[in-house]
């Protein structure tokens, strides 16, 4: 199984988290939630850990990542005829990815060399 980038894995986890809370979302709705955009739709989730989780990514970039996950079979789109919209759902491949892998640890930059700092005492 090919390894997913962390930002794509986060999107899978977001879909899974919403499902565990009893919700399904469209690409547009989940993008707004992850960006931290407060609207009438997202107001019920303002206290969610997902709200504003990826503020640095634009809606367009998030949707591109969702489309990639759909093309690669990690997420499927379920059509709701009553609402006339597509909702995101994990595919078996997406569920397996969540179960088998954890999020990578954030990279930490190397500590700055000691000579980059100087003491505040005179003569240092």
C-alpha positions as CSV (number, residue, x, y, z in Angstrom):
1,X,0.0,0.0,0.0
2,X,1.4,3.4,-1.0
3,X,2.1,5.8,1.8
4,X,-0.1,8.9,2.1
5,X,1.2,12.3,2.8
6,X,0.3,13.6,6.2
7,X,-2.1,16.3,4.9
8,X,-4.1,13.7,3.0
9,X,-4.2,11.3,6.0
10,X,-5.5,14.2,8.1
11,X,-8.4,14.5,5.6
12,X,-9.2,10.8,6.0
13,X,-9.1,11.2,9.8
14,X,-11.4,14.2,9.5
15,X,-14.0,12.2,7.5
16,X,-13.7,9.4,10.1
17,X,-14.0,11.8,13.0
18,X,-17.2,13.4,11.6
19,X,-18.7,9.9,11.1
20,X,-17.9,9.0,14.7
21,X,-19.8,12.1,15.8
22,X,-22.7,11.1,13.6
23,X,-22.2,13.5,10.7
24,X,-21.4,13.4,7.0
25,X,-20.0,16.4,5.1
26,X,-19.7,17.6,1.6
27,X,-16.3,18.6,0.3
28,X,-17.3,22.3,0.6
29,X,-18.6,21.8,4.2
30,X,-15.5,19.9,5.4
31,X,-13.2,22.4,3.7
32,X,-14.9,25.3,5.6
33,X,-14.7,23.4,8.8
34,X,-11.0,22.6,8.4
35,X,-10.2,26.1,7.4
36,X,-12.0,27.5,10.4
37,X,-14.6,29.4,8.5
38,X,-17.6,30.1,10.7
39,X,-20.9,29.9,8.9
40,X,-24.4,28.8,9.7
41,X,-23.4,25.2,8.5
42,X,-20.2,25.0,10.6
43,X,-21.5,26.8,13.7
44,X,-22.6,23.5,15.2
45,X,-18.9,22.3,15.0
46,X,-17.2,25.4,16.3
47,X,-16.0,23.5,19.4
48,X,-14.9,20.5,17.3
49,X,-11.2,19.6,17.3
50,X,-11.5,19.7,13.5
51,X,-12.6,23.4,13.4
52,X,-9.7,25.4,12.0
53,X,-7.3,22.4,12.0
54,X,-5.8,23.3,8.6
55,X,-6.1,27.1,8.4
56,X,-3.1,27.4,6.2
57,X,-4.7,25.5,3.3
58,X,-7.1,27.2,1.0
59,X,-10.5,25.7,0.1
60,X,-9.2,25.0,-3.4
61,X,-6.1,23.1,-2.1
62,X,-8.3,21.1,0.3
63,X,-10.7,20.2,-2.4
64,X,-7.8,19.1,-4.7
65,X,-6.6,16.8,-1.9
66,X,-10.2,15.4,-1.5
67,X,-10.4,14.8,-5.3
68,X,-7.1,13.0,-5.2
69,X,-8.3,10.7,-2.4
70,X,-11.5,10.0,-4.4
71,X,-9.5,9.1,-7.5
72,X,-7.1,6.9,-5.6
73,X,-10.0,5.1,-3.9
74,X,-9.6,6.2,-0.3
75,X,-12.8,8.2,-0.2
76,X,-16.1,7.6,-2.0
77,X,-18.8,10.1,-2.8
78,X,-22.3,9.1,-1.7
79,X,-25.2,10.9,-3.5
80,X,-28.1,12.0,-1.4
81,X,-31.1,12.4,-3.7
82,X,-33.1,14.3,-1.0
83,X,-30.4,16.9,-0.5
84,X,-29.2,16.7,-4.1
85,X,-25.5,16.7,-3.1
86,X,-22.6,14.4,-2.7
87,X,-21.3,13.5,0.8
88,X,-17.8,12.1,1.7
89,X,-17.5,8.6,3.0
90,X,-14.4,6.4,3.7
91,X,-14.0,3.5,1.4
92,X,-12.6,0.2,2.7
93,X,-9.2,1.3,1.5
94,X,-9.5,4.5,3.4
95,X,-10.6,2.7,6.6
96,X,-7.6,0.4,6.3
97,X,-5.3,3.3,5.9
98,X,-6.6,4.8,9.1
99,X,-6.3,1.6,11.0
100,X,-2.9,0.6,9.8
101,X,-1.1,3.9,10.0
102,X,-0.8,6.7,12.6
103,X,0.0,10.3,11.8
104,X,3.7,11.0,11.4
105,X,5.3,13.1,14.1
106,X,5.9,16.7,13.1
107,X,9.3,17.5,11.9
108,X,11.3,19.6,14.3
109,X,13.9,22.0,13.0
110,X,17.4,21.4,14.2
111,X,18.4,23.4,17.2
112,X,20.3,26.6,16.4
113,X,24.1,26.5,16.8
114,X,25.3,27.9,20.1
115,X,27.4,30.6,18.4
116,X,24.1,32.1,17.1
117,X,23.4,33.4,20.6
118,X,25.2,35.8,22.7
119,X,25.0,36.6,26.4
120,X,23.5,39.8,27.7
121,X,26.3,40.3,30.2
122,X,29.0,42.7,29.2
123,X,32.1,41.1,27.9
124,X,30.4,38.0,26.5
